[in-house]
């Protein structure tokens, strides 16, 4: 998981968004072990914990991370 976090952080340092695909998420959020809704909640919590916003697209196949807006 640390490799994924590092890759997203590095990408967001130079761009507005980082798209991650199913194959990258599978080791940290297994699709077959969790119902879709719970998996999406876990991805959102993962993003929030790291200071990002996440948009889950194509029913879990692709997630786009962005820096979270400051309140």
C-alpha positions as CSV (number, residue, x, y, z in Angstrom):
1,X,0.0,0.0,0.0
2,X,2.9,2.4,0.7
3,X,4.0,2.1,-2.9
4,X,0.6,3.2,-4.1
5,X,0.4,6.1,-1.7
6,X,3.9,7.2,-2.8
7,X,3.0,7.0,-6.5
8,X,-0.2,9.0,-6.0
9,X,1.6,11.7,-3.9
10,X,4.3,12.0,-6.5
11,X,1.8,12.4,-9.3
12,X,-0.3,14.9,-7.4
13,X,2.8,17.0,-6.8
14,X,3.0,17.8,-10.5
15,X,-0.6,17.3,-11.8
16,X,-4.2,18.0,-10.6
17,X,-5.2,14.4,-10.7
18,X,-4.0,10.8,-10.6
19,X,-5.9,8.0,-12.1
20,X,-5.4,4.5,-10.6
21,X,-6.8,1.4,-12.2
22,X,-8.2,-1.8,-10.8
23,X,-4.9,-3.8,-11.0
24,X,-3.3,-1.1,-8.8
25,X,-6.1,-1.1,-6.2
26,X,-6.6,-4.9,-6.0
27,X,-3.8,-5.5,-3.5
28,X,-5.1,-3.0,-1.1
29,X,-8.9,-3.1,-1.8
30,X,-9.8,-6.6,-3.1
31,X,-12.8,-6.4,-5.4
32,X,-14.0,-9.9,-4.9
33,X,-13.8,-9.8,-1.1
34,X,-15.9,-6.7,-0.5
35,X,-19.3,-5.7,-1.8
36,X,-19.1,-2.7,-4.2
37,X,-20.6,-0.2,-1.8
38,X,-18.2,-1.1,1.0
39,X,-15.2,-1.1,-1.3
40,X,-16.1,2.4,-2.6
41,X,-16.4,3.6,1.1
42,X,-13.0,2.1,1.9
43,X,-11.5,3.8,-1.2
44,X,-13.0,7.2,0.0
45,X,-11.7,6.7,3.5
46,X,-8.2,5.8,2.1
47,X,-8.3,9.0,0.0
48,X,-9.5,11.2,3.0
49,X,-6.9,9.7,5.3
50,X,-4.2,10.8,2.8
51,X,-5.7,14.3,2.1
52,X,-7.2,13.5,-1.2
53,X,-10.6,13.4,-2.8
54,X,-11.5,10.3,-4.8
55,X,-13.9,9.8,-7.7
56,X,-14.7,6.1,-8.3
57,X,-15.5,5.6,-12.0
58,X,-16.6,2.6,-14.1
59,X,-17.9,0.7,-11.1
60,X,-14.6,0.4,-9.3
61,X,-12.4,-0.2,-12.4
62,X,-10.9,3.3,-12.2
63,X,-10.4,5.8,-9.4
64,X,-9.2,9.4,-9.9
65,X,-7.5,11.0,-6.9
66,X,-7.2,14.8,-6.4
67,X,-5.9,16.9,-3.6
68,X,-8.7,17.6,-1.2
69,X,-10.1,21.1,-1.2
70,X,-9.3,23.0,1.9
71,X,-12.3,24.1,4.0
